[in-house]
């Protein structure tokens, strides 16, 4: 495979930016774990995240934290895949230095995208960026390849790994219409019941607010 990633299916330059509910464009690229095809992740949860640049303080802290938390993501049936516009050889030198200085091995793939084709297709490049780096974009992708959540952070602020785990767990719990995750929901807490959509449902509850704001036992 030649240097640079390539979107091979599902995206056109004239399309709107990716949104929640979209099927992610398939791409193939080189990575620190060998050739990578996004289709290899179908059937599993996937967190695809971009970082601005190798050998930078915040990005290093993020990949180290993600590597340390990788078993927790794995226990939830979720793969981690990183991406930046740096070259494969930059990625390899970076993760080797991380291992040698911190003792942490980065076992998830980090994709190279020197042509920025993937980054542009996925909306990982800021419209007012003064350089070619990607923003800290994170996509939570379900086993069907559909974006279920997404967020971005500036160059100066790193992601919260506990929050990423919380979002992933919440998405898995509510998938299929099993309930709703309220503000500050944590694994093991109650979900909210999906409210009825008829007048009968609204008036059936003895609690005036019970028809639209009632707990549903999480059970997990």
C-alpha positions in Angstrom: 0.0 0.0 0.0 1.3 3.4 -0.9 1.8 6.3 1.5 -1.5 8.1 2.4 -5.0 7.1 3.2 -7.8 6.8 0.7 -11.6 7.0 1.1 -12.9 4.3 -1.2 -16.7 4.3 -0.5 -19.4 6.5 1.0 -18.2 10.1 0.7 -18.3 12.8 -1.9 -16.6 16.2 -1.6 -20.0 17.9 -2.3 -21.7 16.1 0.7 -22.5 17.8 4.0 -20.2 17.2 7.0 -20.7 13.9 8.8 -23.4 13.9 11.4 -24.8 11.6 14.1 -26.8 8.9 12.3 -24.5 8.8 9.2 -22.8 5.7 8.0 -19.1 6.4 8.1 -17.2 6.4 4.8 -15.0 3.4 4.3 -11.3 4.0 3.9 -8.1 2.1 3.6 -4.7 3.3 4.9 -1.4 2.3 6.4 -1.2 2.2 10.1 1.2 1.2 12.9 -0.5 -2.2 13.0 -0.2 -2.7 9.2 -2.7 -2.1 6.4 -6.0 -0.9 7.8 -9.5 -1.2 6.2 -12.4 0.4 8.1 -14.6 -2.5 7.0 -12.6 -4.8 9.3 -14.3 -3.1 12.2 -17.9 -3.9 11.1 -19.6 -6.0 13.8 -17.8 -4.2 16.6 -18.0 -0.8 18.3 -15.3 1.5 17.2 -13.9 4.8 18.5 -12.1 6.6 15.7 -10.1 9.6 17.0 -7.8 12.1 15.5 -4.9 14.0 17.1 -3.2 17.2 15.9 0.4 15.9 15.7 2.9 13.3 17.0 5.6 14.4 19.5 3.3 17.0 21.2 2.5 17.2 24.9 -1.3 16.8 24.9 -1.4 14.2 22.2 1.2 12.1 24.0 -0.8 12.3 27.2 -4.0 11.2 25.3 -2.5 8.1 23.6 -0.8 7.0 26.8 -4.1 7.3 28.7 -6.0 5.5 26.0 -3.4 2.7 25.9 -3.7 2.3 29.6 -7.5 2.2 29.4 -7.5 -0.1 26.3 -8.5 -3.2 28.4 -11.6 -1.3 29.6 -12.6 -0.4 26.0 -11.9 -4.0 24.9 -14.2 -5.4 27.7 -17.0 -3.3 26.1 -16.3 -4.8 22.7 -14.8 -1.6 21.3 -11.8 -1.0 19.2 -9.6 2.1 19.3 -8.2 3.6 16.1 -6.1 6.8 16.0 -5.3 9.0 13.0 -3.3 12.1 12.2 -1.7 13.6 9.1 1.8 12.6 10.2 3.6 9.9 8.3 3.7 6.3 9.3 7.4 6.6 10.2 6.6 9.5 12.4 4.0 7.4 14.2 6.3 4.5 14.6 9.1 6.7 16.0 6.7 8.4 18.4 5.1 5.2 19.8 8.6 3.7 20.2 9.7 6.8 22.2 6.6 6.6 24.3 7.3 3.0 25.1 10.9 3.7 25.9 10.1 6.7 28.2 6.9 5.6 29.8 6.8 1.8 29.5 3.4 2.0 27.8 2.9 0.2 24.6 0.4 1.6 22.1 -1.3 -1.5 20.9 -4.1 0.1 18.9 -3.4 1.2 15.3 -2.6 4.8 14.4 -3.3 5.7 10.8 -1.2 8.0 8.6 -3.1 10.5 6.5 -0.4 12.8 4.9 -2.7 13.7 2.0 -5.5 14.7 4.5 -8.1 12.9 2.4 -9.5 11.0 5.3 -9.2 13.9 7.7 -11.1 16.2 5.3 -13.7 13.5 4.5 -14.4 13.0 8.2 -14.4 16.7 9.1 -11.3 16.4 11.2 -9.7 19.6 9.9 -10.7 23.0 11.3 -12.0 25.4 8.7 -9.8 28.2 10.2 -6.8 26.0 10.9 -3.4 27.8 10.3 -1.6 24.5 9.7 -2.3 21.0 8.3 -3.0 19.4 11.7 -6.2 17.7 12.6 -8.4 18.8 15.5 -9.1 16.3 18.4 -12.2 14.7 16.8 -13.8 11.6 18.2 -16.4 9.4 16.5 -18.3 6.7 18.4 -19.3 4.2 15.7 -21.7 1.3 16.3 -21.3 -2.3 14.8 -23.3 -1.3 11.8 -20.9 1.5 10.9 -23.3 4.3 12.0 -22.0 7.4 14.0 -23.8 7.3 17.4 -21.9 10.2 19.0 -19.1 12.6 18.1 -17.2 15.4 19.8 -14.2 17.6 19.2 -11.7 19.4 21.4 -9.3 22.2 20.7 -5.5 21.9 20.4 -5.0 23.0 24.0 -7.4 20.6 25.8 -7.1 16.8 26.0 -10.0 14.4 26.0 -11.4 12.8 29.1 -11.0 9.0 29.0 -13.6 8.3 31.7 -16.1 10.4 29.7 -15.3 8.4 26.6 -16.0 5.2 28.5 -19.2 6.7 29.9 -20.5 7.7 26.5 -19.7 4.3 25.0 -21.4 2.5 27.9 -24.4 4.7 27.7 -24.7 4.3 23.9 -24.6 0.5 24.3 -27.2 0.5 27.0 -29.7 2.6 25.1 -29.1 1.0 21.7 -32.3 -0.6 20.4 -34.6 1.7 22.4 -34.1 0.2 25.8 -34.2 3.5 27.6 -32.6 7.0 27.8 -29.5 8.0 29.6 -30.1 11.2 31.7 -27.6 13.9 32.6 -24.5 12.7 34.4 -25.6 9.0 34.0 -23.0 6.5 35.2 -22.9 2.8 34.5 -25.1 0.9 36.9 -27.5 3.8 37.5 -31.1 3.9 36.3 -32.0 4.9 32.8 -35.1 6.9 32.1 -38.1 5.3 30.6 -39.0 6.2 27.0 -42.2 8.2 27.4 -45.5 7.3 25.8 -46.7 9.4 22.8 -50.4 9.4 23.4 -52.8 11.3 25.6 -53.8 8.0 27.2 -50.2 7.5 28.3 -49.9 11.1 29.6 -53.0 10.8 31.8 -52.5 7.2 32.9 -49.7 8.0 35.4 -50.6 9.0 38.9 -47.5 11.2 39.0 -48.0 14.3 36.8 -44.4 14.0 35.5 -44.3 10.3 35.5 -45.3 9.8 31.9 -42.3 11.8 30.6 -39.7 11.5 33.4 -39.7 8.1 35.1 -36.8 5.8 36.0 -36.2 2.5 34.3 -34.0 0.0 36.2 -30.7 -0.3 34.4 -29.9 -3.8 35.5 -26.3 -3.5 34.6 
